[in-house]
Amino acid sequence: MNRRVLTSAVVTAGLLALTVCVPIGTAAAAPMPSPGTAGAAPAGASMAERAAEDPASVLSSLSATTGSGTWTPAPQQSFDLAAGVACDAPVHVEGIVDNVVQMTLSTWPDGSSHRVAYVGGLLTRVTNTATGVFAEVDASGSAIVDYFPDSSMTWYAFGPIVATFRAGQGNLPRGLYQINGLYRLVFTPTLHRTLTMAFGTTDNICDRL
């Protein structure tokens, strides 16, 4: 698929995530809205409300900010987590197949990134460094990420990613998770994270090690 077309698909998924996400743990997934089924958005409506009424117009406004439309590599950095941070055991996380690229869709007045699209294949290896046992995890999800000046950020994602949840720092128990589906992940400036899902699964990789 042409990457510009794929970006449009990802943006659309992100906008839908704004309108249909429900808290994790909800028994039934929320139905995906159909274009034109919502009532007219009021003046001053949020992007979520406007997207519910007319996703195409919001997508068009986002596409106008793509600039040169240049895709650049966005390699995952390997990292280590001490025992008890995410898993009971110490773990090492690295990308063993990494074809992720990024495109800046909009910037803040100072030139820093505001909205960035990420796509591409990523296979991550998570190793229990105490025993050598490892798991290879697909993290090839696509995302639109909004970055804010206070260092908070919001991910609108579709497909699998790998995310760390520390004790007391999120709405999932401590663990290293493969999150898959259609969802939003909000990070505060202190990196407290809140996962909200339209549909999907969460799999604690620690249980495989």
LINCORNOR-V287187 format. One record per residue. N is the residue number from 1. RES is the residue in one small letter. PHI is phi in degrees with one decimal (999 if undefined). NEAR is the number of other C-alpha atoms within 12 Angstrom. D_FIRST is the distance of its C-alpha to the first C-alpha in whole Angstrom. Layout:
BEGIN
n=N res=RES phi=PHI near=NEAR d_first=D_FIRST
n=N res=RES phi=PHI near=NEAR d_first=D_FIRST
END
This chain:
BEGIN
n=1 res=m phi=999 near=10 d_first=0
n=2 res=n phi=-58.9 near=10 d_first=4
n=3 res=r phi=-65.9 near=22 d_first=6
n=4 res=r phi=-66.3 near=22 d_first=9
n=5 res=v phi=-65.0 near=15 d_first=7
n=6 res=l phi=-62.6 near=23 d_first=7
n=7 res=t phi=-59.3 near=36 d_first=10
n=8 res=s phi=-59.8 near=34 d_first=11
n=9 res=a phi=-64.1 near=28 d_first=11
n=10 res=v phi=-66.8 near=35 d_first=12
n=11 res=v phi=-59.5 near=41 d_first=15
n=12 res=t phi=-59.8 near=39 d_first=16
n=13 res=a phi=-61.0 near=38 d_first=16
n=14 res=g phi=-63.4 near=45 d_first=18
n=15 res=l phi=-66.6 near=42 d_first=20
n=16 res=l phi=-63.4 near=41 d_first=21
n=17 res=a phi=-59.9 near=40 d_first=22
n=18 res=l phi=-62.8 near=34 d_first=25
n=19 res=t phi=-98.7 near=34 d_first=26
n=20 res=v phi=-120.0 near=28 d_first=26
n=21 res=c phi=-63.7 near=35 d_first=27
n=22 res=v phi=-127.9 near=27 d_first=30
n=23 res=p phi=-59.8 near=23 d_first=32
n=24 res=i phi=-61.6 near=27 d_first=31
n=25 res=g phi=94.6 near=18 d_first=34
n=26 res=t phi=-65.9 near=15 d_first=34
n=27 res=a phi=-64.9 near=12 d_first=34
n=28 res=a phi=-113.5 near=14 d_first=32
n=29 res=a phi=-70.6 near=21 d_first=28
n=30 res=a phi=-72.0 near=22 d_first=28
n=31 res=p phi=-67.8 near=16 d_first=27
n=32 res=m phi=-75.0 near=22 d_first=23
n=33 res=p phi=-71.3 near=26 d_first=25
n=34 res=s phi=-98.1 near=17 d_first=24
n=35 res=p phi=-54.4 near=22 d_first=23
n=36 res=g phi=87.9 near=17 d_first=27
n=37 res=t phi=-85.9 near=16 d_first=29
n=38 res=a phi=-81.8 near=19 d_first=30
n=39 res=g phi=-71.4 near=16 d_first=33
n=40 res=a phi=-60.1 near=16 d_first=33
n=41 res=a phi=-72.8 near=19 d_first=33
n=42 res=p phi=-71.6 near=14 d_first=36
n=43 res=a phi=-58.9 near=9 d_first=36
n=44 res=g phi=77.4 near=10 d_first=35
n=45 res=a phi=-64.4 near=15 d_first=33
n=46 res=s phi=-70.8 near=16 d_first=31
n=47 res=m phi=-58.6 near=27 d_first=27
n=48 res=a phi=-60.7 near=27 d_first=27
n=49 res=e phi=-67.6 near=28 d_first=29
n=50 res=r phi=-66.7 near=29 d_first=27
n=51 res=a phi=-66.2 near=36 d_first=24
n=52 res=a phi=-64.1 near=34 d_first=26
n=53 res=e phi=-81.1 near=26 d_first=27
n=54 res=d phi=-148.6 near=27 d_first=24
n=55 res=p phi=-57.0 near=33 d_first=21
n=56 res=a phi=-64.1 near=24 d_first=20
n=57 res=s phi=-69.5 near=21 d_first=22
n=58 res=v phi=-69.0 near=27 d_first=22
n=59 res=l phi=-59.9 near=29 d_first=18
n=60 res=s phi=-62.0 near=19 d_first=19
n=61 res=s phi=-67.3 near=20 d_first=22
n=62 res=l phi=-69.4 near=31 d_first=20
n=63 res=s phi=-61.5 near=28 d_first=17
n=64 res=a phi=-68.7 near=16 d_first=21
n=65 res=t phi=-103.1 near=22 d_first=21
n=66 res=t phi=-76.4 near=27 d_first=18
n=67 res=g phi=61.2 near=16 d_first=20
n=68 res=s phi=-74.0 near=14 d_first=19
n=69 res=g phi=66.4 near=23 d_first=16
n=70 res=t phi=-87.8 near=18 d_first=16
n=71 res=w phi=-91.3 near=24 d_first=14
n=72 res=t phi=-130.0 near=19 d_first=17
n=73 res=p phi=-60.4 near=19 d_first=18
n=74 res=a phi=-134.0 near=21 d_first=19
n=75 res=p phi=-65.6 near=22 d_first=21
n=76 res=q phi=-75.8 near=27 d_first=23
n=77 res=q phi=-85.2 near=15 d_first=26
n=78 res=s phi=-70.3 near=17 d_first=29
n=79 res=f phi=-155.5 near=18 d_first=31
n=80 res=d phi=-120.2 near=23 d_first=34
n=81 res=l phi=-125.1 near=27 d_first=36
n=82 res=a phi=-67.6 near=20 d_first=40
n=83 res=a phi=-55.0 near=20 d_first=41
n=84 res=g phi=91.8 near=19 d_first=41
n=85 res=v phi=-73.8 near=23 d_first=39
n=86 res=a phi=-120.6 near=34 d_first=36
n=87 res=c phi=-100.4 near=33 d_first=37
n=88 res=d phi=-65.0 near=24 d_first=41
n=89 res=a phi=-97.0 near=28 d_first=40
n=90 res=p phi=-71.3 near=27 d_first=39
n=91 res=v phi=-133.9 near=34 d_first=35
n=92 res=h phi=-119.2 near=32 d_first=33
n=93 res=v phi=-121.4 near=34 d_first=29
n=94 res=e phi=-148.0 near=28 d_first=27
n=95 res=g phi=-87.4 near=29 d_first=23
n=96 res=i phi=-102.6 near=23 d_first=23
n=97 res=v phi=-133.1 near=19 d_first=19
n=98 res=d phi=-135.9 near=23 d_first=18
n=99 res=n phi=-118.3 near=24 d_first=15
n=100 res=v phi=-73.9 near=30 d_first=15
n=101 res=v phi=-127.8 near=28 d_first=14
n=102 res=q phi=-132.7 near=31 d_first=16
n=103 res=m phi=-136.3 near=37 d_first=16
n=104 res=t phi=-77.6 near=35 d_first=19
n=105 res=l phi=-94.9 near=35 d_first=19
n=106 res=s phi=-156.2 near=28 d_first=23
n=107 res=t phi=-129.8 near=22 d_first=26
n=108 res=w phi=-80.9 near=17 d_first=30
n=109 res=p phi=-54.7 near=10 d_first=32
n=110 res=d phi=-82.1 near=10 d_first=33
n=111 res=g phi=92.8 near=12 d_first=30
n=112 res=s phi=-73.9 near=17 d_first=29
n=113 res=s phi=-66.7 near=25 d_first=25
n=114 res=h phi=-106.9 near=29 d_first=25
n=115 res=r phi=-121.0 near=32 d_first=22
n=116 res=v phi=-131.0 near=41 d_first=19
n=117 res=a phi=-97.7 near=47 d_first=16
n=118 res=y phi=-127.8 near=44 d_first=15
n=119 res=v phi=-142.5 near=41 d_first=12
n=120 res=g phi=124.6 near=33 d_first=11
n=121 res=g phi=-74.5 near=27 d_first=13
n=122 res=l phi=-146.0 near=31 d_first=17
n=123 res=l phi=-110.6 near=27 d_first=20
n=124 res=t phi=-109.6 near=34 d_first=23
n=125 res=r phi=-106.8 near=32 d_first=27
n=126 res=v phi=-113.3 near=41 d_first=29
n=127 res=t phi=-117.4 near=33 d_first=33
n=128 res=n phi=-75.9 near=30 d_first=36
n=129 res=t phi=-74.9 near=23 d_first=38
n=130 res=a phi=-82.9 near=17 d_first=41
n=131 res=t phi=-119.8 near=13 d_first=41
n=132 res=g phi=86.3 near=15 d_first=38
n=133 res=v phi=-66.9 near=20 d_first=36
n=134 res=f phi=-138.2 near=24 d_first=32
n=135 res=a phi=-130.8 near=28 d_first=29
n=136 res=e phi=-101.8 near=25 d_first=25
n=137 res=v phi=-126.9 near=33 d_first=23
n=138 res=d phi=-71.1 near=29 d_first=20
n=139 res=a phi=-129.7 near=37 d_first=19
n=140 res=s phi=-92.2 near=30 d_first=15
n=141 res=g phi=-65.7 near=35 d_first=15
n=142 res=s phi=-106.8 near=42 d_first=13
n=143 res=a phi=-150.0 near=43 d_first=16
n=144 res=i phi=-107.6 near=43 d_first=18
n=145 res=v phi=-117.5 near=34 d_first=21
n=146 res=d phi=-99.6 near=32 d_first=24
n=147 res=y phi=-104.6 near=27 d_first=27
n=148 res=f phi=-122.8 near=24 d_first=30
n=149 res=p phi=-59.4 near=18 d_first=33
n=150 res=d phi=-85.0 near=13 d_first=35
n=151 res=s phi=79.2 near=18 d_first=33
n=152 res=s phi=-78.4 near=21 d_first=32
n=153 res=m phi=-157.2 near=27 d_first=28
n=154 res=t phi=-131.0 near=32 d_first=26
n=155 res=w phi=-102.9 near=40 d_first=23
n=156 res=y phi=-113.0 near=43 d_first=20
n=157 res=a phi=-129.5 near=46 d_first=18
n=158 res=f phi=-136.6 near=40 d_first=16
n=159 res=g phi=100.5 near=34 d_first=16
n=160 res=p phi=-82.1 near=31 d_first=19
n=161 res=i phi=-135.5 near=42 d_first=21
n=162 res=v phi=-115.2 near=35 d_first=24
n=163 res=a phi=-140.1 near=36 d_first=27
n=164 res=t phi=-93.8 near=40 d_first=30
n=165 res=f phi=-121.5 near=34 d_first=33
n=166 res=r phi=-87.0 near=27 d_first=37
n=167 res=a phi=-58.6 near=20 d_first=40
n=168 res=g phi=73.4 near=18 d_first=40
n=169 res=q phi=-116.9 near=23 d_first=37
n=170 res=g phi=177.3 near=26 d_first=35
n=171 res=n phi=-97.9 near=24 d_first=35
n=172 res=l phi=-117.3 near=29 d_first=34
n=173 res=p phi=-61.4 near=24 d_first=37
n=174 res=r phi=-51.2 near=27 d_first=37
n=175 res=g phi=168.4 near=36 d_first=34
n=176 res=l phi=-118.3 near=41 d_first=31
n=177 res=y phi=-110.8 near=33 d_first=28
n=178 res=q phi=-93.6 near=34 d_first=25
n=179 res=i phi=-104.1 near=37 d_first=24
n=180 res=n phi=-140.4 near=33 d_first=21
n=181 res=g phi=136.5 near=33 d_first=20
n=182 res=l phi=-121.5 near=42 d_first=20
n=183 res=y phi=-160.6 near=43 d_first=23
n=184 res=r phi=-122.4 near=41 d_first=24
n=185 res=l phi=-128.8 near=43 d_first=26
n=186 res=v phi=-106.7 near=30 d_first=29
n=187 res=f phi=-111.4 near=29 d_first=31
n=188 res=t phi=-81.0 near=21 d_first=34
n=189 res=p phi=-58.6 near=16 d_first=35
n=190 res=t phi=-92.1 near=15 d_first=37
n=191 res=l phi=71.2 near=22 d_first=34
n=192 res=h phi=-64.5 near=24 d_first=35
n=193 res=r phi=-125.5 near=28 d_first=32
n=194 res=t phi=-125.1 near=30 d_first=32
n=195 res=l phi=-98.4 near=39 d_first=29
n=196 res=t phi=-128.3 near=37 d_first=28
n=197 res=m phi=-119.0 near=39 d_first=26
n=198 res=a phi=-77.3 near=37 d_first=25
n=199 res=f phi=-163.7 near=31 d_first=24
n=200 res=g phi=140.0 near=30 d_first=24
n=201 res=t phi=-137.7 near=24 d_first=26
n=202 res=t phi=-127.0 near=32 d_first=28
n=203 res=d phi=-125.3 near=26 d_first=29
n=204 res=n phi=-77.3 near=28 d_first=31
n=205 res=i phi=-62.7 near=35 d_first=30
n=206 res=c phi=-53.8 near=37 d_first=34
n=207 res=d phi=-68.4 near=22 d_first=35
n=208 res=r phi=-89.1 near=23 d_first=33
n=209 res=l phi=-96.5 near=25 d_first=35
END
